[in-house]
Amino acid sequence: MNNIEWFKQAKYGMMLHWGLYSLLGGEYKGKRVHDYAEWAQSYFQIPNNEYEKLAAAFNPVGFDAEQYAKLAKECGMNYIVITTKHHDGFAMYHSKCDKFNVYDATPFHRDVLEELSYACKKYGLKLGIYYSQDLDWHHPHGGGYKSNHMYNSGTTWDNSWDYTGEKNFDICFNEKILPQIKEIMTNYGDICLAWFDVPMTISAEQSELIYKTVKELQPDCLINSRLGNGKYDYVSLGDNEIPEKIEIADDKEIDYQDIGGFKPSPYGLYESACTLNGTWGFSYYDKNWKSPQKLSEIKAHLNSLGINYLLNVGPDPLGRIPVEARELLENIK
Protein backbone atom coordinates (compact mmCIF):
# COMPACT_ATOMS: atom_id res chain seq x y z
CA MET A 1 0.00 0.00 0.00
CA ASN A 2 1.45 3.39 -0.94
CA ASN A 3 1.26 6.29 1.47
CA ILE A 4 -1.64 7.93 -0.34
CA GLU A 5 -3.90 4.97 0.36
CA TRP A 6 -2.40 4.54 3.80
CA PHE A 7 -3.06 8.18 4.71
CA LYS A 8 -6.71 7.85 3.72
CA GLN A 9 -7.07 4.95 6.12
CA ALA A 10 -4.81 6.21 8.92
CA LYS A 11 -7.35 8.67 10.39
CA TYR A 12 -5.53 9.22 13.69
CA GLY A 13 -1.99 10.14 14.69
CA MET A 14 0.12 11.62 17.48
CA MET A 15 2.09 14.84 17.16
CA LEU A 16 4.98 15.57 19.54
CA HIS A 17 6.16 19.13 20.20
CA TRP A 18 9.33 18.69 22.22
CA GLY A 19 12.52 20.70 22.47
CA LEU A 20 14.49 23.17 24.58
CA TYR A 21 11.35 25.25 25.08
CA SER A 22 9.97 22.37 27.15
CA LEU A 23 12.43 23.32 29.90
CA LEU A 24 10.84 26.77 30.16
CA GLY A 25 7.32 25.39 30.19
CA GLY A 26 5.89 28.71 29.01
CA GLU A 27 7.58 30.74 31.76
CA TYR A 28 10.66 32.97 31.88
CA LYS A 29 11.83 35.25 34.70
CA GLY A 30 8.47 35.16 36.45
CA LYS A 31 6.37 35.84 33.36
CA ARG A 32 4.22 33.63 31.17
CA VAL A 33 3.65 33.48 27.44
CA HIS A 34 0.24 34.62 26.29
CA ASP A 35 -0.12 31.83 23.76
CA TYR A 36 2.02 28.88 22.66
CA ALA A 37 4.76 27.73 25.05
CA GLU A 38 7.10 26.73 22.19
CA TRP A 39 7.21 30.39 21.14
CA ALA A 40 8.83 31.42 24.43
CA GLN A 41 12.12 32.56 22.93
CA SER A 42 10.39 35.04 20.64
CA TYR A 43 7.79 36.10 23.21
CA PHE A 44 10.44 36.96 25.81
CA GLN A 45 13.10 37.88 23.23
CA ILE A 46 15.60 35.58 24.90
CA PRO A 47 19.07 36.17 23.40
CA ASN A 48 20.64 33.12 21.81
CA ASN A 49 23.56 33.21 24.23
CA GLU A 50 21.01 32.78 27.03
CA TYR A 51 18.76 30.34 25.21
CA GLU A 52 21.74 28.11 24.40
CA LYS A 53 22.25 27.58 28.13
CA LEU A 54 19.05 25.53 28.12
CA ALA A 55 20.88 22.94 26.04
CA ALA A 56 23.41 22.42 28.83
CA ALA A 57 20.48 21.64 31.17
CA PHE A 58 18.54 19.45 28.74
CA ASN A 59 18.94 15.89 29.95
CA PRO A 60 15.58 14.13 29.48
CA VAL A 61 16.40 10.89 31.28
CA GLY A 62 12.69 9.99 31.31
CA PHE A 63 12.53 9.76 27.52
CA ASP A 64 11.57 6.31 26.28
CA ALA A 65 10.73 6.15 22.59
CA GLU A 66 9.10 2.76 23.02
CA GLN A 67 6.69 4.18 25.58
CA TYR A 68 5.65 6.88 23.11
CA ALA A 69 5.07 4.34 20.37
CA LYS A 70 3.36 1.85 22.67
CA LEU A 71 0.94 4.50 23.93
CA ALA A 72 0.13 5.67 20.41
CA LYS A 73 -0.49 2.11 19.28
CA GLU A 74 -2.68 1.24 22.27
CA CYS A 75 -4.75 4.38 21.65
CA GLY A 76 -5.47 3.40 18.05
CA MET A 77 -3.10 5.85 16.42
CA ASN A 78 -1.32 4.90 13.22
CA TYR A 79 1.52 7.41 12.97
CA ILE A 80 3.69 9.78 14.97
CA VAL A 81 4.95 13.19 13.85
CA ILE A 82 7.81 14.69 15.89
CA THR A 83 9.37 18.14 15.83
CA THR A 84 12.84 17.58 14.38
CA LYS A 85 13.50 21.34 14.41
CA HIS A 86 11.13 24.02 15.60
CA HIS A 87 11.43 27.77 15.15
CA ASP A 88 14.15 28.05 17.80
CA GLY A 89 16.51 26.24 15.43
CA PHE A 90 17.34 23.39 17.84
CA ALA A 91 17.41 19.96 16.18
CA MET A 92 16.09 16.91 18.02
CA TYR A 93 18.40 14.61 16.09
CA HIS A 94 22.15 14.35 15.46
CA SER A 95 22.64 16.96 12.75
CA LYS A 96 26.05 16.99 11.13
CA CYS A 97 25.62 20.46 9.62
CA ASP A 98 24.71 22.34 12.82
CA LYS A 99 25.88 21.41 16.31
CA PHE A 100 22.90 23.12 17.93
CA ASN A 101 21.22 19.73 18.37
CA VAL A 102 20.21 17.25 21.04
CA TYR A 103 23.23 15.01 20.48
CA ASP A 104 26.08 17.53 20.35
CA ALA A 105 24.82 20.39 22.53
CA THR A 106 23.30 18.54 25.51
CA PRO A 107 24.41 16.10 28.20
CA PHE A 108 21.72 13.73 26.93
CA HIS A 109 23.90 12.89 23.93
CA ARG A 110 21.29 10.71 22.24
CA ASP A 111 19.52 10.92 18.89
CA VAL A 112 15.82 11.26 19.68
CA LEU A 113 14.70 10.85 16.08
CA GLU A 114 16.74 7.69 15.62
CA GLU A 115 15.30 6.07 18.73
CA LEU A 116 11.76 7.02 17.77
CA SER A 117 12.22 5.64 14.26
CA TYR A 118 13.17 2.25 15.72
CA ALA A 119 10.26 2.32 18.17
CA CYS A 120 7.72 3.18 15.47
CA LYS A 121 8.97 0.30 13.35
CA LYS A 122 8.70 -2.10 16.31
CA TYR A 123 5.09 -1.14 17.03
CA GLY A 124 3.95 -0.97 13.42
CA LEU A 125 3.56 2.81 13.28
CA LYS A 126 4.64 5.14 10.52
CA LEU A 127 6.96 8.03 11.31
CA GLY A 128 6.47 11.60 10.14
CA ILE A 129 8.60 14.64 10.83
CA TYR A 130 7.81 18.28 11.60
CA TYR A 131 10.47 20.68 10.34
CA SER A 132 10.40 24.49 10.48
CA GLN A 133 11.65 25.26 6.97
CA ASP A 134 11.37 29.06 7.17
CA LEU A 135 11.71 30.36 10.71
CA ASP A 136 14.98 29.74 12.54
CA TRP A 137 15.79 32.04 15.45
CA HIS A 138 19.25 30.57 15.93
CA HIS A 139 20.47 31.53 12.46
CA PRO A 140 21.31 35.17 11.62
CA HIS A 141 19.42 34.90 8.33
CA GLY A 142 16.40 32.88 9.52
CA GLY A 143 13.13 33.75 7.81
CA GLY A 144 10.10 35.72 8.92
CA TYR A 145 11.65 39.19 8.72
CA LYS A 146 9.31 40.28 5.92
CA SER A 147 6.20 39.47 7.94
CA ASN A 148 6.60 41.23 11.28
CA HIS A 149 3.59 43.41 10.57
CA MET A 150 1.47 40.26 10.92
CA TYR A 151 0.29 38.65 14.15
CA ASN A 152 2.38 35.88 15.66
CA SER A 153 2.57 34.01 18.96
CA GLY A 154 5.73 35.81 20.07
CA THR A 155 6.91 39.34 19.37
CA THR A 156 8.43 38.93 15.89
CA TRP A 157 8.52 36.13 13.33
CA ASP A 158 12.29 36.36 12.99
CA ASN A 159 14.98 36.82 15.62
CA SER A 160 15.08 40.60 15.52
CA TRP A 161 16.50 40.97 19.04
CA ASP A 162 19.87 39.29 18.28
CA TYR A 163 20.14 40.01 14.56
CA THR A 164 19.24 43.56 13.60
CA GLY A 165 21.07 43.95 10.31
CA GLU A 166 20.02 43.17 6.77
CA LYS A 167 18.95 39.55 6.30
CA ASN A 168 19.04 37.14 3.40
CA PHE A 169 17.03 33.95 3.88
CA ASP A 170 18.90 32.33 0.99
CA ILE A 171 21.93 32.01 3.28
CA CYS A 172 19.99 30.21 5.99
CA PHE A 173 18.28 28.02 3.41
CA ASN A 174 21.54 26.93 1.78
CA GLU A 175 23.59 26.60 4.97
CA LYS A 176 21.07 24.88 7.20
CA ILE A 177 17.51 24.29 5.99
CA LEU A 178 18.10 22.22 2.88
CA PRO A 179 21.10 20.30 4.32
CA GLN A 180 19.11 19.31 7.40
CA ILE A 181 16.14 18.17 5.34
CA LYS A 182 18.53 16.01 3.33
CA GLU A 183 19.94 14.53 6.55
CA ILE A 184 16.53 13.65 7.91
CA MET A 185 15.32 12.14 4.67
CA THR A 186 18.50 10.08 4.30
CA ASN A 187 19.35 8.75 7.75
CA TYR A 188 16.15 7.68 9.50
CA GLY A 189 14.44 5.06 7.39
CA ASP A 190 11.01 5.50 5.87
CA ILE A 191 9.38 8.88 6.55
CA CYS A 192 5.66 8.81 5.80
CA LEU A 193 5.12 12.57 5.76
CA ALA A 194 6.96 15.87 6.03
CA TRP A 195 5.07 18.42 8.13
CA PHE A 196 6.44 21.85 7.21
CA ASP A 197 5.21 25.09 8.77
CA VAL A 198 4.64 28.85 8.41
CA PRO A 199 6.00 29.65 4.93
CA MET A 200 6.57 33.36 5.49
CA THR A 201 9.75 34.04 3.51
CA ILE A 202 10.48 30.99 1.41
CA SER A 203 10.47 31.52 -2.37
CA ALA A 204 8.65 29.45 -4.95
CA GLU A 205 11.99 28.11 -6.16
CA GLN A 206 12.98 27.06 -2.64
CA SER A 207 9.64 25.33 -2.01
CA GLU A 208 10.09 23.52 -5.31
CA LEU A 209 13.62 22.47 -4.37
CA ILE A 210 12.53 21.10 -0.99
CA TYR A 211 9.66 19.23 -2.64
CA LYS A 212 11.95 17.67 -5.25
CA THR A 213 14.62 16.84 -2.67
CA VAL A 214 12.18 15.03 -0.40
CA LYS A 215 10.72 13.08 -3.32
CA GLU A 216 14.16 12.09 -4.58
CA LEU A 217 15.21 10.75 -1.18
CA GLN A 218 11.80 9.49 -0.01
CA PRO A 219 9.57 8.96 -3.08
CA ASP A 220 6.57 7.87 -1.01
CA CYS A 221 6.79 10.69 1.57
CA LEU A 222 3.74 12.97 1.59
CA ILE A 223 4.34 16.71 1.91
CA ASN A 224 1.90 19.04 3.63
CA SER A 225 0.51 22.32 2.31
CA ARG A 226 2.51 24.49 4.72
CA LEU A 227 5.64 23.98 2.66
CA GLY A 228 4.40 27.02 0.77
CA ASN A 229 3.94 28.24 -2.79
CA GLY A 230 1.45 25.55 -3.77
CA LYS A 231 3.84 22.59 -3.47
CA TYR A 232 2.14 19.85 -1.49
CA ASP A 233 0.48 16.47 -1.48
CA TYR A 234 -1.99 16.90 1.36
CA VAL A 235 -3.66 19.77 3.15
CA SER A 236 -2.84 20.79 6.72
CA LEU A 237 -5.77 22.76 8.09
CA GLY A 238 -5.24 25.67 10.47
CA ASP A 239 -4.16 25.05 14.05
CA ASN A 240 -7.07 23.38 15.87
CA GLU A 241 -9.31 23.94 12.85
CA ILE A 242 -12.48 21.81 13.05
CA PRO A 243 -14.59 22.59 9.98
CA GLU A 244 -18.26 21.77 9.74
CA LYS A 245 -17.73 20.44 6.25
CA ILE A 246 -15.17 20.45 3.47
CA GLU A 247 -15.70 23.36 1.11
CA ILE A 248 -13.04 23.79 -1.54
CA ALA A 249 -12.22 27.44 -2.18
CA ASP A 250 -12.37 27.80 -5.96
CA ASP A 251 -9.68 29.83 -7.72
CA LYS A 252 -8.15 30.99 -4.50
CA GLU A 253 -4.66 30.35 -3.21
CA ILE A 254 -4.98 29.93 0.53
CA ASP A 255 -1.85 30.36 2.59
CA TYR A 256 -1.04 29.94 6.26
CA GLN A 257 -2.55 33.28 7.20
CA ASP A 258 -5.78 32.68 5.28
CA ILE A 259 -7.37 29.43 6.36
CA GLY A 260 -10.99 30.34 5.81
CA GLY A 261 -11.39 27.65 3.17
CA PHE A 262 -9.76 24.56 1.80
CA LYS A 263 -7.07 24.24 -0.79
CA PRO A 264 -7.88 21.43 -3.16
CA SER A 265 -5.84 18.36 -2.31
CA PRO A 266 -4.54 16.52 -5.39
CA TYR A 267 -5.22 13.19 -3.65
CA GLY A 268 -8.15 14.17 -1.42
CA LEU A 269 -5.97 14.11 1.70
CA TYR A 270 -6.68 16.37 4.68
CA GLU A 271 -5.41 16.57 8.23
CA SER A 272 -6.15 18.76 11.25
CA ALA A 273 -3.47 19.12 13.92
CA CYS A 274 -5.01 19.85 17.30
CA THR A 275 -4.00 20.30 20.93
CA LEU A 276 -5.15 18.61 24.12
CA ASN A 277 -5.03 21.91 26.01
CA GLY A 278 -4.15 25.42 24.83
CA THR A 279 -0.54 24.96 23.75
CA TRP A 280 1.66 22.65 21.68
CA GLY A 281 4.87 22.64 23.68
CA PHE A 282 4.83 21.66 27.36
CA SER A 283 3.38 24.21 29.77
CA TYR A 284 3.62 23.98 33.55
CA TYR A 285 0.40 25.89 34.12
CA ASP A 286 -1.90 25.27 31.15
CA LYS A 287 -4.52 22.99 32.68
CA ASN A 288 -7.20 23.84 30.12
CA TRP A 289 -7.49 20.22 29.08
CA LYS A 290 -10.30 19.20 26.74
CA SER A 291 -12.52 16.42 28.04
CA PRO A 292 -12.28 12.86 26.68
CA GLN A 293 -15.83 13.25 25.43
CA LYS A 294 -14.98 16.44 23.52
CA LEU A 295 -11.86 14.89 22.01
CA SER A 296 -13.83 11.80 21.00
CA GLU A 297 -16.46 13.99 19.33
CA ILE A 298 -13.79 15.92 17.41
CA LYS A 299 -12.13 12.71 16.27
CA ALA A 300 -15.40 11.19 15.07
CA HIS A 301 -16.42 14.38 13.28
CA LEU A 302 -13.11 14.89 11.47
CA ASN A 303 -12.90 11.26 10.45
CA SER A 304 -16.46 11.40 9.11
CA LEU A 305 -15.27 14.15 6.75
CA GLY A 306 -12.23 12.13 5.69
CA ILE A 307 -9.89 14.35 7.71
CA ASN A 308 -7.10 12.80 9.76
CA TYR A 309 -6.92 13.81 13.42
CA LEU A 310 -3.32 14.60 14.44
CA LEU A 311 -3.48 15.06 18.19
CA ASN A 312 -0.58 16.80 19.88
CA VAL A 313 1.27 15.92 23.07
CA GLY A 314 3.93 18.13 24.67
CA PRO A 315 6.39 15.96 26.62
CA ASP A 316 7.88 17.55 29.73
CA PRO A 317 11.56 18.50 30.17
CA LEU A 318 12.42 14.96 31.30
CA GLY A 319 10.83 13.49 28.21
CA ARG A 320 7.74 12.17 29.97
CA ILE A 321 4.23 12.43 28.58
CA PRO A 322 2.27 14.39 31.21
CA VAL A 323 -0.11 12.25 33.25
CA GLU A 324 -3.10 14.36 32.24
CA ALA A 325 -2.28 13.93 28.56
CA ARG A 326 -1.81 10.19 28.90
CA GLU A 327 -5.11 9.77 30.72
CA LEU A 328 -6.95 11.78 28.08
CA LEU A 329 -5.48 9.77 25.22
CA GLU A 330 -6.38 6.51 26.94
CA ASN A 331 -10.02 7.57 27.25
CA ILE A 332 -10.69 8.82 23.72
CA LYS A 333 -13.13 6.52 21.96
BAMAR-286563 format. One record per residue (C-alpha): residue in one letter; x, y, z. Coordinates in steps of 0.25 Angstrom, whole numbers, plus 2048, in hexadecimal, padded with zeros to 3 digits. Layout:
<recs>
AXYZ;...
</recs>
This chain:
<recs>
M800800800;N80680E7FC;N805819806;I7F98207FF;E7F0814801;W7F681280F;F7F4821813;K7E581F80F;Q7E4814818;A7ED819824;K7E382382A;Y7EA825837;G7F882983B;M80082E846;M80883B845;L81483E84E;H81984D851;W82584B859;G83285385A;L83A85D862;Y82D865864;S82885986D;L83285D878;L82B86B879;G81D866879;G818873874;E81E87B87F;Y82B884880;K82F88D88B;G82288D892;K81988F885;R81188787D;V80F88686E;H80188A869;D80087F85F;Y80887485B;A81386F864;E81C86B859;W81D87A855;A82387E862;Q83088285C;S82A88C853;Y81F89085D;F82A894867;Q83489885D;I83E88E864;P84C89185E;N853884857;N85E885861;E85488386C;Y84B879865;E857870862;K85986E871;L84C866870;A85485C868;A85E85A873;A85285787D;F84A84E873;N84C840878;P83E839876;V84282C87D;G83382887D;F83282786E;D82E819869;A82B81985A;E82480B85C;Q81B811866;Y81781C85C;A814811851;K80D80785B;L804812860;A801817852;K7FE80884D;E7F5805859;C7ED812857;G7EA80E848;M7F4817842;N7FB814835;Y80681E834;I80F82783C;V814835837;I81F83B840;T82584983F;T83384683A;K83685583A;H82D86083E;H82E86F83D;D839870847;G84286983E;F84585E847;A846850841;M840844848;Y84A83A840;H85983983E;S85B844833;K86884482D;C866852826;D863859833;K868856841;F85C85C848;N85584F849;V851845854;Y85D83C852;D868846851;A86385285A;T85D84A866;P862840871;F85783786C;H860834860;R85582B859;D84E82C84C;V83F82D84F;L83B82B840;E84381F83E;E83D81884B;L82F81C847;S831817839;Y83580983F;A829809849;C81F80D83E;K824801835;K8237F8841;Y8147FB844;G8107FC836;L80E80B835;K81381582A;L81C82082D;G81A82E829;I82283B82B;Y81F84982E;Y82A853829;S82A86282A;Q82F86581C;D82D87481D;L82F87982B;D83C877832;W83F88083E;H84D87A840;H85287E832;P85588D82E;H84E88C821;G842884826;G83588781F;G82888F824;Y82F89D823;K8258A1818;S81989E820;N81A8A582D;H80E8AE82A;M8068A182C;Y80189B839;N80A89083F;S80A88884C;G81788F850;T81C89D84D;T82289C840;W822891835;D831891834;N83C89383E;S83C8A283E;W8428A484C;D84F89D849;Y8518A083A;T84D8AE836;G8548B0829;E8508AD81B;K84C89E819;N84C89580E;F844888810;D84C881804;I85888080D;C850879818;F84987080E;N85686C807;E85E86A814;K85486481D;I846861818;L84885980C;P854851811;Q84C84D81E;I841849815;K84A84080D;E85083A81A;I842837820;M83D831813;T84A828811;N84D82381F;Y84181F826;G83A81481E;D82C816817;I82682481A;C817823817;L814832817;A81C83F818;W81484A821;F81A85781D;D815864823;V813873822;P818877814;M81A885816;T82788880E;I82A87C806;S82A87E7F7;A8238767EC;E8308707E7;Q83486C7F5;S8278657F8;E82885E7EB;L83685A7EF;I8328547FC;Y82784D7F5;K8308477EB;T83A8437F5;V83183C7FE;K82B8347F3;E8398307EE;L83D82B7FB;Q82F826800;P8268247F4;D81A81F7FC;C81B82B806;L80F834806;I811843808;N80884C80F;S802859809;R80A862813;L81786080B;G81286C803;N8108717F5;G8068667F1;K80F85A7F2;Y80984F7FA;D8028427FA;Y7F8844805;V7F184F80D;S7F585381B;L7E985B820;G7EB86782A;D7EF864838;N7E485E83F;E7DB860833;I7CE857834;P7C685A828;E7B7857827;K7B9852819;I7C385280E;E7C185D804;I7CC85F7FA;A7CF86E7F7;D7CF86F7E8;D7D98777E1;K7DF87C7EE;E7ED8797F3;I7EC878802;D7F987980A;Y7FC878819;Q7F688581D;D7E9883815;I7E3876819;G7D4879817;G7D286F80D;F7D9862807;K7E48617FD;P7E08567F3;S7E98497F7;P7EE8427EA;Y7EB8357F1;G7DF8397FA;L7E8838807;Y7E5841813;E7EA842821;S7E784B82D;A7F284C838;C7EC84F845;T7F0851854;L7EB84A860;N7EC858868;G7EF866863;T7FE86485F;W80785B857;G81385B85F;F81385786D;S80E861877;Y80E860886;Y802868888;D7F886587D;K7EE85C883;N7E385F878;W7E2851874;K7D784D86B;S7CE842870;P7CF83386B;Q7C1835866;K7C484285E;L7D183C858;S7C982F854;E7BE83884D;I7C9840846;K7CF833841;A7C282D83C;H7BE83A835;L7CC83C82E;N7CC82D82A;S7BE82E824;L7C383981B;G7CF831817;I7D883981F;N7E4833827;Y7E4837836;L7F383A83A;L7F283C849;N7FE843850;V80584085C;G810849863;P81A84086A;D820846877;P82E84A879;L83283C87D;G82B836871;R81F831878;I811832872;P80983A87D;V800831885;E7F4839881;A7F7838872;R7F9829874;E7EC82787B;L7E482F870;L7EA827865;E7E681A86C;N7D881E86D;I7D582385F;K7CB81A858;
</recs>
